[in-house]
């Protein structure tokens, strides 16, 4: 079990570094400074712990060699055995602070970061923009203090598991979001909403068996949907062996359009020591073509067991409409919505990747605003998509959430649950669950977020979904009831 008190104390310690940035940086820049150096220190702790073992090994084998020669042998072995998780320099944050003059600090720090594998250095310097961030820290006279604070932070695997590091990361991301609610909605879905969605998804995974399952998010942002899904399964594990099964057999897939969010997501997966994941950068709504100006769907043609996503609300797709229309007779054959809101394109993208009923089928849990329910008159793209969903009996339930649940908008939102392999008693039916009153007030408002759903509220919704029956808060409709719309 996670010791939350211990982790909260460590999170508070790390948060102090963000507080040192006040006045020199905007709230939006805090996470750009702190999150990457957490990754650097965690990787350093992993590498140094392993390198110490190699050094001891070579000291015993070659007692006459000098310390420099021993270290060189250990470094070579590390790079040979762990090319993706090694550093070809002998620098550490502590060495940089103790041995490097302040005039050469930024140059040496960059050299150290470039010493990691190409994948990790690119993640840090390019996608997370740490090259520019280092320059800003130098100008603000903050680089030394940040490196110094993290040079002794206990973030090694002997102190913290991947799951525990993930918990700290999640808590920090939440705090950064609360500090900068203006842009929070671009990447951060409140975790209580994700936990509800995961509960509705009813992940069918038995850690006593050796059968893998896959989850996919076509707009994965910083990865919260995927990581919380896996945490949900880990929380159910009773033994370390069962946890290993979850790590090895629950596969996470996602694609993200924004470079920085992609970087944070991939960093989170590495920090959590995920075994089976593939996060790609690109536009999941368009074909991936050599002639295209941007990267398209890198998961095209694949099928997954489960889908979970919160695509952006009300975002136009006019800029890539020409490329998207290449899917008009295939993926988007049911219809194409107006260019002012591409939310339904994400849903059709997931539907295309559902496994067949013969393969066991697939389930989708997606978060929408009210537009996909009501936009478009009869015969429009939106209306035709809804017709397709109902005629193919894909919609299982729609949950009406309270308002003021999100940081950057106070609107009402809806969770759609879709299933192409419904149980017999649910076929031809849609359950509407009114959860508008299932909330409590936040102790403190953060932007537009004034309400939250605690565990009791979430369990209330999940039980209503599981019972799949009518009462004063739930209504069952036949698919034909929606035909006029």
C-alpha positions as a Markdown table, in Angstrom:
| # | Residue | x | y | z |
|---|---|---|---|---|
| 1 | Unk | 0.0 | 0.0 | 0.0 |
| 2 | Unk | 1.1 | 3.6 | -0.7 |
| 3 | Unk | 2.1 | 5.6 | 2.4 |
| 4 | Unk | 0.3 | 8.8 | 1.4 |
| 5 | Unk | 1.6 | 10.7 | 4.5 |
| 6 | Unk | 5.2 | 10.0 | 3.6 |
| 7 | Unk | 4.6 | 10.9 | -0.1 |
| 8 | Unk | 2.7 | 14.1 | 0.8 |
| 9 | Unk | 5.6 | 15.2 | 2.9 |
| 10 | Unk | 8.0 | 14.6 | 0.1 |
| 11 | Unk | 5.7 | 16.4 | -2.3 |
| 12 | Unk | 5.6 | 19.4 | 0.0 |
| 13 | Unk | 9.4 | 19.4 | 0.1 |
| 14 | Unk | 9.6 | 19.4 | -3.7 |
| 15 | Unk | 6.9 | 22.1 | -3.9 |
| 16 | Unk | 9.2 | 24.4 | -2.0 |
| 17 | Unk | 11.4 | 24.6 | -5.1 |
| 18 | Unk | 8.4 | 25.9 | -7.0 |
| 19 | Unk | 7.8 | 28.6 | -4.4 |
| 20 | Unk | 11.4 | 29.8 | -4.9 |
| 21 | Unk | 10.4 | 30.7 | -8.5 |
| 22 | Unk | 7.7 | 33.2 | -7.5 |
| 23 | Unk | 8.4 | 36.6 | -8.8 |
| 24 | Unk | 10.9 | 35.4 | -11.4 |
| 25 | Unk | 8.6 | 33.1 | -13.4 |
| 26 | Unk | 4.8 | 32.9 | -14.1 |
| 27 | Unk | 2.7 | 30.1 | -12.6 |
| 28 | Unk | 2.5 | 28.6 | -16.1 |
| 29 | Unk | 6.3 | 28.1 | -16.1 |
| 30 | Unk | 6.6 | 26.4 | -12.7 |
| 31 | Unk | 5.9 | 22.9 | -14.0 |
| 32 | Unk | 8.3 | 23.4 | -17.0 |
| 33 | Unk | 11.1 | 23.8 | -14.4 |
| 34 | Unk | 10.2 | 21.3 | -11.7 |
| 35 | Unk | 8.8 | 18.3 | -13.5 |
| 36 | Unk | 11.8 | 17.7 | -15.8 |
| 37 | Unk | 14.3 | 17.9 | -13.0 |
| 38 | Unk | 12.3 | 15.3 | -11.0 |
| 39 | Unk | 12.7 | 13.0 | -14.0 |
| 40 | Unk | 16.5 | 13.8 | -14.2 |
| 41 | Unk | 17.0 | 13.1 | -10.5 |
| 42 | Unk | 14.9 | 9.9 | -10.6 |
| 43 | Unk | 16.8 | 8.6 | -13.6 |
| 44 | Unk | 20.1 | 9.6 | -11.9 |
| 45 | Unk | 19.2 | 7.7 | -8.7 |
| 46 | Unk | 18.3 | 4.6 | -10.8 |
| 47 | Unk | 21.5 | 4.8 | -12.8 |
| 48 | Unk | 23.8 | 5.6 | -9.9 |
| 49 | Unk | 22.5 | 2.7 | -7.8 |
| 50 | Unk | 23.1 | 0.3 | -10.7 |
| 51 | Unk | 26.5 | 1.8 | -11.5 |
| 52 | Unk | 27.7 | 1.3 | -7.9 |
| 53 | Unk | 27.0 | -2.4 | -8.3 |
| 54 | Unk | 29.1 | -2.5 | -11.5 |
| 55 | Unk | 31.9 | -0.6 | -9.8 |
| 56 | Unk | 32.0 | -3.1 | -6.9 |
| 57 | Unk | 32.0 | -5.9 | -9.4 |
| 58 | Unk | 35.0 | -4.6 | -11.3 |
| 59 | Unk | 36.9 | -3.7 | -8.1 |
| 60 | Unk | 36.8 | -7.3 | -7.1 |
| 61 | Unk | 37.7 | -8.5 | -10.6 |
| 62 | Unk | 40.5 | -6.0 | -11.3 |
| 63 | Unk | 41.9 | -4.9 | -7.9 |
| 64 | Unk | 45.0 | -3.3 | -9.6 |
| 65 | Unk | 43.0 | -0.9 | -11.8 |
| 66 | Unk | 42.7 | 2.8 | -10.9 |
| 67 | Unk | 39.3 | 4.3 | -9.9 |
| 68 | Unk | 39.1 | 6.1 | -13.3 |
| 69 | Unk | 39.6 | 2.8 | -15.1 |
| 70 | Unk | 37.1 | 1.0 | -12.9 |
| 71 | Unk | 34.5 | 3.8 | -13.5 |
| 72 | Unk | 35.1 | 3.6 | -17.3 |
| 73 | Unk | 34.5 | -0.1 | -17.3 |
| 74 | Unk | 31.3 | 0.3 | -15.3 |
| 75 | Unk | 30.1 | 3.0 | -17.6 |
| 76 | Unk | 30.7 | 0.9 | -20.7 |
| 77 | Unk | 28.8 | -2.1 | -19.2 |
| 78 | Unk | 25.9 | 0.2 | -18.2 |
| 79 | Unk | 25.6 | 1.6 | -21.7 |
| 80 | Unk | 25.9 | -1.9 | -23.3 |
| 81 | Unk | 23.3 | -3.4 | -21.0 |
| 82 | Unk | 20.9 | -0.5 | -20.6 |
| 83 | Unk | 21.2 | 1.7 | -23.7 |
| 84 | Unk | 17.9 | 3.4 | -23.2 |
| 85 | Unk | 18.4 | 4.0 | -19.5 |
| 86 | Unk | 22.0 | 5.1 | -19.0 |
| 87 | Unk | 24.1 | 8.3 | -19.1 |
| 88 | Unk | 27.4 | 8.3 | -21.0 |
| 89 | Unk | 28.9 | 11.0 | -18.7 |
| 90 | Unk | 30.1 | 10.6 | -15.1 |
| 91 | Unk | 28.3 | 13.7 | -14.0 |
| 92 | Unk | 25.6 | 13.8 | -11.3 |
| 93 | Unk | 23.7 | 16.8 | -10.0 |
| 94 | Unk | 25.8 | 16.7 | -6.8 |
| 95 | Unk | 29.1 | 16.7 | -8.8 |
| 96 | Unk | 27.9 | 19.6 | -10.9 |
| 97 | Unk | 27.2 | 21.7 | -7.8 |
| 98 | Unk | 30.4 | 20.8 | -6.1 |
| 99 | Unk | 32.9 | 20.8 | -9.0 |
| 100 | Unk | 31.6 | 23.3 | -11.6 |
| 101 | Unk | 31.9 | 27.1 | -11.5 |
| 102 | Unk | 28.8 | 29.1 | -11.8 |
| 103 | Unk | 29.9 | 30.5 | -15.2 |
| 104 | Unk | 30.0 | 26.9 | -16.6 |
| 105 | Unk | 27.0 | 25.6 | -14.8 |
| 106 | Unk | 24.5 | 25.7 | -17.6 |
| 107 | Unk | 26.9 | 24.3 | -20.2 |
| 108 | Unk | 27.8 | 21.3 | -17.9 |
| 109 | Unk | 24.1 | 20.7 | -17.0 |
| 110 | Unk | 23.2 | 20.6 | -20.7 |
| 111 | Unk | 26.1 | 18.2 | -21.3 |
| 112 | Unk | 24.8 | 16.0 | -18.5 |
| 113 | Unk | 21.3 | 15.9 | -20.0 |
| 114 | Unk | 22.6 | 15.2 | -23.4 |
| 115 | Unk | 24.4 | 12.2 | -21.9 |
| 116 | Unk | 21.1 | 10.3 | -21.4 |
| 117 | Unk | 19.8 | 8.2 | -24.3 |
| 118 | Unk | 18.7 | 10.1 | -27.4 |
| 119 | Unk | 15.0 | 9.4 | -26.5 |
| 120 | Unk | 15.3 | 10.8 | -23.0 |
| 121 | Unk | 17.4 | 13.8 | -23.9 |
| 122 | Unk | 15.0 | 14.7 | -26.7 |
| 123 | Unk | 12.1 | 14.3 | -24.4 |
| 124 | Unk | 13.7 | 16.7 | -21.9 |
| 125 | Unk | 15.3 | 19.3 | -24.2 |
| 126 | Unk | 12.8 | 19.3 | -27.1 |
| 127 | Unk | 9.3 | 18.2 | -26.1 |
| 128 | Unk | 9.5 | 19.6 | -22.5 |
| 129 | Unk | 11.5 | 22.7 | -23.8 |
| 130 | Unk | 14.2 | 22.4 | -21.1 |
| 131 | Unk | 16.8 | 24.0 | -23.3 |
| 132 | Unk | 14.9 | 27.3 | -23.2 |
| 133 | Unk | 14.0 | 26.7 | -19.5 |
| 134 | Unk | 17.6 | 26.4 | -18.5 |
| 135 | Unk | 18.4 | 29.7 | -20.3 |
| 136 | Unk | 15.6 | 31.3 | -18.4 |
| 137 | Unk | 16.8 | 29.9 | -15.1 |
| 138 | Unk | 20.3 | 31.2 | -15.7 |
| 139 | Unk | 18.9 | 34.7 | -16.5 |
| 140 | Unk | 16.8 | 34.6 | -13.3 |
| 141 | Unk | 19.7 | 33.3 | -11.2 |
| 142 | Unk | 17.8 | 30.2 | -10.2 |
| 143 | Unk | 19.7 | 27.4 | -11.9 |
| 144 | Unk | 22.1 | 26.8 | -9.1 |
| 145 | Unk | 19.5 | 26.7 | -6.4 |
| 146 | Unk | 17.2 | 24.3 | -8.3 |
| 147 | Unk | 20.1 | 21.9 | -9.1 |
| 148 | Unk | 21.3 | 22.1 | -5.5 |
| 149 | Unk | 17.9 | 21.2 | -4.0 |
| 150 | Unk | 17.4 | 18.2 | -6.2 |
| 151 | Unk | 21.0 | 16.9 | -6.0 |
| 152 | Unk | 20.2 | 15.3 | -2.6 |
| 153 | Unk | 16.5 | 14.5 | -3.1 |
| 154 | Unk | 15.8 | 10.8 | -2.3 |
| 155 | Unk | 14.0 | 9.7 | -5.4 |
| 156 | Unk | 15.8 | 6.3 | -6.0 |
| 157 | Unk | 14.1 | 2.9 | -6.5 |
| 158 | Unk | 15.4 | 1.8 | -3.1 |
| 159 | Unk | 13.3 | 4.6 | -1.5 |
| 160 | Unk | 10.3 | 5.0 | -3.9 |
| 161 | Unk | 8.6 | 2.6 | -6.2 |
| 162 | Unk | 7.5 | 3.7 | -9.7 |
| 163 | Unk | 3.9 | 3.9 | -8.4 |
| 164 | Unk | 5.0 | 6.2 | -5.5 |
| 165 | Unk | 6.9 | 8.5 | -7.9 |
| 166 | Unk | 3.8 | 8.5 | -10.1 |
| 167 | Unk | 1.7 | 9.6 | -7.0 |
| 168 | Unk | 4.1 | 12.5 | -6.3 |
| 169 | Unk | 4.1 | 13.5 | -10.0 |
| 170 | Unk | 0.2 | 13.5 | -10.1 |
| 171 | Unk | 0.0 | 15.6 | -6.9 |
| 172 | Unk | 2.5 | 18.1 | -8.3 |
| 173 | Unk | 0.7 | 18.3 | -11.6 |
| 174 | Unk | -2.5 | 19.0 | -9.7 |
| 175 | Unk | -0.9 | 21.8 | -7.7 |
| 176 | Unk | 0.6 | 23.4 | -10.9 |
| 177 | Unk | -2.8 | 23.2 | -12.4 |
| 178 | Unk | -4.4 | 25.0 | -9.5 |
| 179 | Unk | -1.7 | 27.7 | -9.6 |
| 180 | Unk | -2.5 | 28.3 | -13.3 |
| 181 | Unk | -6.2 | 27.4 | -13.8 |
| 182 | Unk | -6.4 | 29.5 | -17.0 |
| 183 | Unk | -4.7 | 26.8 | -19.2 |
| 184 | Unk | -5.5 | 23.8 | -17.0 |
| 185 | Unk | -8.3 | 22.5 | -19.2 |
| 186 | Unk | -5.8 | 21.9 | -22.0 |
| 187 | Unk | -4.3 | 18.9 | -20.3 |
| 188 | Unk | -5.8 | 18.2 | -16.9 |
| 189 | Unk | -9.0 | 16.2 | -16.1 |
| 190 | Unk | -9.9 | 16.2 | -12.4 |
| 191 | Unk | -8.8 | 12.8 | -11.0 |
| 192 | Unk | -12.2 | 12.1 | -9.4 |
| 193 | Unk | -13.8 | 12.3 | -12.8 |
| 194 | Unk | -11.2 | 9.9 | -14.3 |
| 195 | Unk | -11.7 | 7.5 | -11.4 |
| 196 | Unk | -15.5 | 7.5 | -12.1 |
| 197 | Unk | -14.8 | 6.8 | -15.8 |
| 198 | Unk | -12.5 | 3.9 | -15.0 |
| 199 | Unk | -15.2 | 2.5 | -12.7 |
| 200 | Unk | -17.8 | 2.7 | -15.5 |
| 201 | Unk | -15.3 | 1.0 | -17.9 |
| 202 | Unk | -15.4 | -2.1 | -15.7 |
| 203 | Unk | -11.9 | -3.3 | -16.7 |
| 204 | Unk | -12.0 | -7.1 | -17.0 |
| 205 | Unk | -8.5 | -8.2 | -15.9 |
| 206 | Unk | -7.7 | -11.2 | -13.8 |
| 207 | Unk | -4.1 | -11.0 | -12.4 |
| 208 | Unk | -4.3 | -14.8 | -11.7 |
| 209 | Unk | -4.4 | -15.4 | -15.4 |
| 210 | Unk | -1.8 | -14.5 | -18.1 |
| 211 | Unk | -4.2 | -12.7 | -20.5 |
| 212 | Unk | -3.2 | -9.2 | -21.5 |
| 213 | Unk | -5.6 | -6.2 | -22.0 |
| 214 | Unk | -5.1 | -3.0 | -23.9 |
| 215 | Unk | -6.2 | 0.6 | -23.2 |
| 216 | Unk | -6.1 | 3.5 | -25.7 |
| 217 | Unk | -6.6 | 7.2 | -25.5 |
| 218 | Unk | -6.5 | 9.2 | -28.8 |
| 219 | Unk | -6.2 | 12.5 | -27.0 |
| 220 | Unk | -4.1 | 11.4 | -24.0 |
| 221 | Unk | -2.8 | 14.8 | -22.8 |
| 222 | Unk | -0.4 | 14.2 | -19.9 |
| 223 | Unk | -1.6 | 10.6 | -19.5 |
| 224 | Unk | -3.9 | 10.8 | -16.5 |
| 225 | Unk | -6.6 | 8.6 | -18.1 |
| 226 | Unk | -4.2 | 5.8 | -18.8 |
| 227 | Unk | -2.2 | 6.0 | -15.5 |
| 228 | Unk | -5.3 | 6.2 | -13.3 |
| 229 | Unk | -6.8 | 3.1 | -15.2 |
| 230 | Unk | -3.7 | 1.1 | -14.3 |
| 231 | Unk | -3.6 | 2.4 | -10.7 |
| 232 | Unk | -7.2 | 1.2 | -10.4 |
| 233 | Unk | -6.1 | -2.4 | -11.2 |
| 234 | Unk | -3.0 | -2.1 | -9.0 |
| 235 | Unk | -5.1 | -1.1 | -6.0 |
| 236 | Unk | -7.1 | -4.4 | -6.4 |
| 237 | Unk | -3.9 | -6.5 | -6.2 |
| 238 | Unk | -3.4 | -8.5 | -3.1 |
| 239 | Unk | 0.2 | -9.8 | -3.8 |
| 240 | Unk | 3.4 | -8.6 | -5.4 |
| 241 | Unk | 3.0 | -11.3 | -8.0 |
| 242 | Unk | -0.4 | -9.9 | -9.0 |
| 243 | Unk | 1.1 | -6.4 | -9.3 |
| 244 | Unk | 3.7 | -7.7 | -11.6 |
| 245 | Unk | 1.0 | -9.2 | -13.8 |
| 246 | Unk | -0.7 | -5.8 | -14.0 |
| 247 | Unk | 2.6 | -4.1 | -14.9 |
| 248 | Unk | 3.4 | -6.7 | -17.5 |
| 249 | Unk | 0.0 | -7.5 | -19.0 |
| 250 | Unk | -1.9 | -4.2 | -19.0 |
| 251 | Unk | -0.8 | -2.3 | -22.1 |
| 252 | Unk | -1.2 | 1.4 | -22.4 |
| 253 | Unk | -1.5 | 3.2 | -25.8 |
| 254 | Unk | -2.1 | 6.9 | -26.5 |
| 255 | Unk | -1.5 | 9.7 | -28.9 |
| 256 | Unk | -1.2 | 13.4 | -28.2 |
| 257 | Unk | -1.2 | 16.5 | -30.5 |
| 258 | Unk | 0.7 | 19.0 | -28.2 |
| 259 | Unk | 4.4 | 18.4 | -27.9 |
| 260 | Unk | 4.7 | 19.4 | -24.3 |
| 261 | Unk | 1.8 | 17.4 | -23.1 |
| 262 | Unk | 3.2 | 14.4 | -25.0 |
| 263 | Unk | 6.5 | 15.0 | -23.2 |
| 264 | Unk | 4.9 | 15.1 | -19.8 |
| 265 | Unk | 2.9 | 11.9 | -20.5 |
| 266 | Unk | 5.9 | 10.0 | -21.7 |
| 267 | Unk | 7.9 | 11.2 | -18.8 |
| 268 | Unk | 5.2 | 10.0 | -16.4 |
| 269 | Unk | 5.3 | 6.5 | -18.0 |
| 270 | Unk | 9.1 | 6.4 | -17.6 |
| 271 | Unk | 8.9 | 7.6 | -14.0 |
| 272 | Unk | 6.2 | 5.0 | -13.2 |
| 273 | Unk | 8.5 | 2.3 | -14.7 |
| 274 | Unk | 5.7 | 1.2 | -17.1 |
| 275 | Unk | 6.6 | -2.0 | -19.0 |
| 276 | Unk | 4.1 | -2.0 | -21.7 |
| 277 | Unk | 3.2 | 1.4 | -23.2 |
| 278 | Unk | 3.4 | 3.3 | -26.5 |
| 279 | Unk | 2.7 | 7.0 | -26.5 |
| 280 | Unk | 3.1 | 8.8 | -29.8 |
| 281 | Unk | 3.1 | 12.4 | -30.9 |
| 282 | Unk | 0.7 | 13.4 | -33.7 |
| 283 | Unk | -2.8 | 14.1 | -34.8 |
| 284 | Unk | -4.9 | 10.9 | -34.2 |
| 285 | Unk | -7.8 | 12.3 | -36.4 |
| 286 | Unk | -6.0 | 12.3 | -39.7 |
| 287 | Unk | -4.2 | 9.6 | -41.8 |
| 288 | Unk | -0.4 | 9.4 | -41.4 |
| 289 | Unk | 0.8 | 10.2 | -44.9 |
| 290 | Unk | 4.3 | 11.0 | -46.2 |
| 291 | Unk | 2.7 | 14.0 | -48.1 |
| 292 | Unk | 1.1 | 15.4 | -45.0 |
| 293 | Unk | 2.6 | 18.4 | -43.2 |
| 294 | Unk | 2.0 | 16.8 | -39.8 |
| 295 | Unk | 2.1 | 13.4 | -38.2 |
| 296 | Unk | -1.2 | 11.5 | -38.4 |
| 297 | Unk | -2.7 | 8.5 | -36.6 |
| 298 | Unk | 0.3 | 6.2 | -35.7 |
| 299 | Unk | -2.1 | 3.6 | -34.3 |
| 300 | Unk | -4.0 | 3.1 | -37.5 |
| 301 | Unk | -5.3 | -0.4 | -38.1 |
| 302 | Unk | -4.9 | -1.5 | -34.5 |
| 303 | Unk | -7.6 | -2.9 | -32.2 |
| 304 | Unk | -7.9 | -2.4 | -28.4 |
| 305 | Unk | -10.0 | -3.8 | -25.5 |
| 306 | Unk | -10.8 | -0.5 | -23.8 |
| 307 | Unk | -10.9 | 3.2 | -24.6 |
| 308 | Unk | -10.9 | 6.1 | -22.3 |
| 309 | Unk | -10.6 | 9.8 | -23.3 |
| 310 | Unk | -11.5 | 13.4 | -22.6 |
| 311 | Unk | -11.0 | 15.1 | -26.0 |
| 312 | Unk | -10.9 | 18.9 | -26.0 |
| 313 | Unk | -14.2 | 20.7 | -25.7 |
| 314 | Unk | -15.3 | 22.7 | -28.7 |
| 315 | Unk | -12.0 | 22.7 | -30.6 |
| 316 | Unk | -12.2 | 23.4 | -34.4 |
| 317 | Unk | -10.7 | 20.9 | -36.8 |
| 318 | Unk | -10.9 | 23.2 | -39.8 |
| 319 | Unk | -7.0 | 23.4 | -40.1 |
| 320 | Unk | -6.8 | 19.8 | -41.0 |
| 321 | Unk | -10.2 | 19.2 | -42.5 |
| 322 | Unk | -8.7 | 18.3 | -45.9 |
| 323 | Unk | -6.6 | 15.5 | -44.4 |
| 324 | Unk | -9.5 | 14.3 | -42.2 |
| 325 | Unk | -11.8 | 13.9 | -45.2 |
| 326 | Unk | -9.5 | 11.2 | -46.5 |
| 327 | Unk | -11.2 | 9.1 | -43.9 |
| 328 | Unk | -14.7 | 10.1 | -45.1 |
| 329 | Unk | -15.6 | 6.8 | -46.7 |
| 330 | Unk | -14.0 | 4.7 | -43.9 |
| 331 | Unk | -13.6 | 5.9 | -40.3 |
| 332 | Unk | -15.9 | 8.8 | -40.7 |
| 333 | Unk | -18.4 | 7.2 | -43.0 |
| 334 | Unk | -21.3 | 7.5 | -40.4 |
| 335 | Unk | -20.9 | 11.3 | -40.7 |
| 336 | Unk | -18.6 | 14.3 | -40.2 |
| 337 | Unk | -19.6 | 17.0 | -37.7 |
| 338 | Unk | -19.3 | 20.7 | -38.3 |
| 339 | Unk | -15.7 | 22.0 | -38.4 |
| 340 | Unk | -16.3 | 24.1 | -35.2 |
| 341 | Unk | -16.2 | 21.0 | -32.9 |
| 342 | Unk | -14.2 | 17.8 | -33.6 |
| 343 | Unk | -15.2 | 15.8 | -30.4 |
| 344 | Unk | -17.3 | 13.3 | -32.4 |
| 345 | Unk | -14.3 | 12.6 | -34.7 |
| 346 | Unk | -12.4 | 11.3 | -31.6 |
| 347 | Unk | -15.4 | 9.0 | -30.8 |
| 348 | Unk | -15.4 | 7.6 | -34.4 |
| 349 | Unk | -11.7 | 7.1 | -34.2 |
| 350 | Unk | -12.1 | 4.9 | -31.2 |
| 351 | Unk | -15.0 | 3.0 | -32.7 |
| 352 | Unk | -12.9 | 2.1 | -35.7 |
| 353 | Unk | -10.4 | 0.5 | -33.3 |
| 354 | Unk | -12.9 | -1.6 | -31.4 |
| 355 | Unk | -12.4 | -5.3 | -31.4 |
| 356 | Unk | -15.1 | -7.4 | -33.1 |
| 357 | Unk | -17.7 | -9.2 | -31.0 |
| 358 | Unk | -16.1 | -12.5 | -32.0 |
| 359 | Unk | -12.9 | -11.2 | -30.3 |
| 360 | Unk | -14.8 | -10.2 | -27.2 |
| 361 | Unk | -15.7 | -6.7 | -28.2 |
| 362 | Unk | -14.6 | -3.4 | -26.7 |
| 363 | Unk | -15.8 | -0.7 | -24.3 |
| 364 | Unk | -15.4 | 3.1 | -24.6 |
| 365 | Unk | -15.7 | 5.8 | -21.9 |
| 366 | Unk | -15.5 | 9.3 | -23.2 |
| 367 | Unk | -16.2 | 12.7 | -21.7 |
| 368 | Unk | -18.1 | 15.3 | -23.7 |
| 369 | Unk | -19.8 | 18.6 | -23.2 |
| 370 | Unk | -23.4 | 19.0 | -24.3 |
| 371 | Unk | -22.6 | 19.6 | -28.0 |
| 372 | Unk | -22.4 | 16.0 | -29.2 |
| 373 | Unk | -25.9 | 15.4 | -27.7 |
| 374 | Unk | -27.6 | 18.4 | -29.4 |
| 375 | Unk | -25.6 | 19.9 | -32.2 |
| 376 | Unk | -26.8 | 19.5 | -35.8 |
| 377 | Unk | -30.3 | 19.3 | -37.3 |
| 378 | Unk | -31.7 | 16.2 | -38.8 |
| 379 | Unk | -29.5 | 15.0 | -41.7 |
| 380 | Unk | -26.4 | 16.9 | -40.6 |
| 381 | Unk | -23.1 | 15.1 | -39.8 |
| 382 | Unk | -23.8 | 15.1 | -36.0 |
| 383 | Unk | -27.3 | 13.8 | -36.4 |
| 384 | Unk | -26.1 | 11.0 | -38.7 |
| 385 | Unk | -23.4 | 10.0 | -36.3 |
| 386 | Unk | -26.0 | 9.7 | -33.5 |
| 387 | Unk | -28.2 | 7.7 | -35.9 |
| 388 | Unk | -25.2 | 5.3 | -36.5 |
| 389 | Unk | -24.5 | 4.9 | -32.8 |
| 390 | Unk | -28.1 | 4.0 | -32.0 |
| 391 | Unk | -28.8 | 1.8 | -35.0 |
| 392 | Unk | -25.7 | -0.2 | -34.2 |
| 393 | Unk | -26.7 | -0.4 | -30.5 |
| 394 | Unk | -23.4 | 1.1 | -29.3 |
| 395 | Unk | -24.5 | 3.5 | -26.5 |
| 396 | Unk | -24.9 | 1.8 | -23.2 |
| 397 | Unk | -25.2 | 4.7 | -20.8 |
| 398 | Unk | -24.9 | 8.5 | -20.6 |
| 399 | Unk | -24.1 | 10.0 | -17.1 |
| 400 | Unk | -25.0 | 13.6 | -16.5 |
| 401 | Unk | -22.3 | 15.1 | -14.2 |
| 402 | Unk | -22.5 | 18.2 | -11.9 |
| 403 | Unk | -21.4 | 21.5 | -13.2 |
| 404 | Unk | -18.3 | 23.4 | -12.1 |
| 405 | Unk | -16.2 | 20.3 | -12.0 |
| 406 | Unk | -13.4 | 21.6 | -14.3 |
| 407 | Unk | -10.7 | 24.2 | -13.8 |
| 408 | Unk | -11.3 | 26.2 | -16.9 |
| 409 | Unk | -15.1 | 25.8 | -17.5 |
| 410 | Unk | -18.2 | 25.6 | -15.3 |
| 411 | Unk | -20.4 | 23.9 | -17.9 |
| 412 | Unk | -22.3 | 20.6 | -17.5 |
| 413 | Unk | -20.5 | 17.6 | -18.9 |
| 414 | Unk | -21.5 | 14.0 | -19.8 |
| 415 | Unk | -19.8 | 10.6 | -19.6 |
| 416 | Unk | -20.8 | 8.4 | -22.5 |
| 417 | Unk | -20.3 | 4.6 | -22.1 |
| 418 | Unk | -20.3 | 2.6 | -25.3 |
| 419 | Unk | -20.1 | -1.2 | -25.8 |
| 420 | Unk | -20.3 | -3.2 | -29.0 |
| 421 | Unk | -20.9 | -6.4 | -27.0 |
| 422 | Unk | -23.7 | -5.5 | -24.6 |
| 423 | Unk | -25.1 | -8.1 | -22.2 |
| 424 | Unk | -28.4 | -9.5 | -23.4 |
| 425 | Unk | -30.6 | -7.6 | -21.0 |
| 426 | Unk | -29.0 | -4.3 | -22.1 |
| 427 | Unk | -29.3 | -4.7 | -25.8 |
| 428 | Unk | -31.4 | -2.0 | -27.5 |
| 429 | Unk | -31.4 | 0.2 | -24.4 |
| 430 | Unk | -29.7 | 3.3 | -23.2 |
| 431 | Unk | -29.5 | 4.2 | -19.4 |
| 432 | Unk | -29.5 | 7.9 | -18.6 |
| 433 | Unk | -28.1 | 8.5 | -15.1 |
| 434 | Unk | -28.7 | 11.9 | -13.5 |
| 435 | Unk | -25.7 | 12.5 | -11.2 |
| 436 | Unk | -26.1 | 16.3 | -11.2 |
| 437 | Unk | -26.6 | 16.3 | -7.4 |
| 438 | Unk | -23.7 | 13.9 | -6.6 |
| 439 | Unk | -21.1 | 16.4 | -5.5 |
| 440 | Unk | -19.7 | 18.3 | -2.6 |
| 441 | Unk | -18.2 | 21.8 | -2.5 |
| 442 | Unk | -14.4 | 22.2 | -2.9 |
| 443 | Unk | -12.9 | 23.7 | 0.3 |
| 444 | Unk | -11.3 | 26.3 | -2.0 |
| 445 | Unk | -12.3 | 27.2 | -5.6 |
| 446 | Unk | -9.7 | 26.8 | -8.3 |
| 447 | Unk | -10.7 | 28.8 | -11.4 |
| 448 | Unk | -14.1 | 27.4 | -12.4 |
| 449 | Unk | -13.8 | 24.3 | -10.3 |
| 450 | Unk | -16.0 | 24.6 | -7.2 |
| 451 | Unk | -17.5 | 21.1 | -7.0 |
| 452 | Unk | -16.0 | 17.6 | -6.6 |
| 453 | Unk | -17.2 | 14.0 | -6.5 |
| 454 | Unk | -15.9 | 12.0 | -3.6 |
| 455 | Unk | -15.8 | 8.2 | -3.4 |
| 456 | Unk | -19.3 | 8.0 | -2.1 |
| 457 | Unk | -20.6 | 10.0 | -5.1 |
| 458 | Unk | -18.6 | 7.9 | -7.6 |
| 459 | Unk | -19.8 | 4.6 | -6.1 |
| 460 | Unk | -23.4 | 5.9 | -6.3 |
| 461 | Unk | -23.1 | 6.4 | -10.1 |
| 462 | Unk | -21.3 | 3.0 | -10.6 |
| 463 | Unk | -24.0 | 1.1 | -8.7 |
| 464 | Unk | -26.7 | 2.8 | -10.7 |
| 465 | Unk | -24.9 | 1.8 | -13.9 |
| 466 | Unk | -24.4 | -1.8 | -12.7 |
| 467 | Unk | -28.1 | -2.2 | -11.7 |
| 468 | Unk | -29.2 | -0.8 | -15.1 |
| 469 | Unk | -32.7 | -0.1 | -13.9 |
| 470 | Unk | -35.0 | 2.8 | -13.5 |
| 471 | Unk | -35.7 | 5.0 | -10.5 |
| 472 | Unk | -36.2 | 8.7 | -9.8 |
| 473 | Unk | -32.6 | 9.5 | -11.0 |
| 474 | Unk | -32.2 | 6.9 | -13.8 |
| 475 | Unk | -34.2 | 6.5 | -17.0 |
| 476 | Unk | -34.1 | 3.6 | -19.5 |
| 477 | Unk | -34.8 | 4.4 | -23.1 |
| 478 | Unk | -35.0 | 2.1 | -26.1 |
| 479 | Unk | -32.8 | 3.1 | -29.0 |
| 480 | Unk | -35.9 | 4.0 | -31.0 |
| 481 | Unk | -36.8 | 6.6 | -28.5 |
| 482 | Unk | -34.1 | 8.8 | -29.8 |
| 483 | Unk | -35.0 | 8.4 | -33.5 |
| 484 | Unk | -36.5 | 11.9 | -33.9 |
| 485 | Unk | -33.1 | 13.4 | -32.8 |
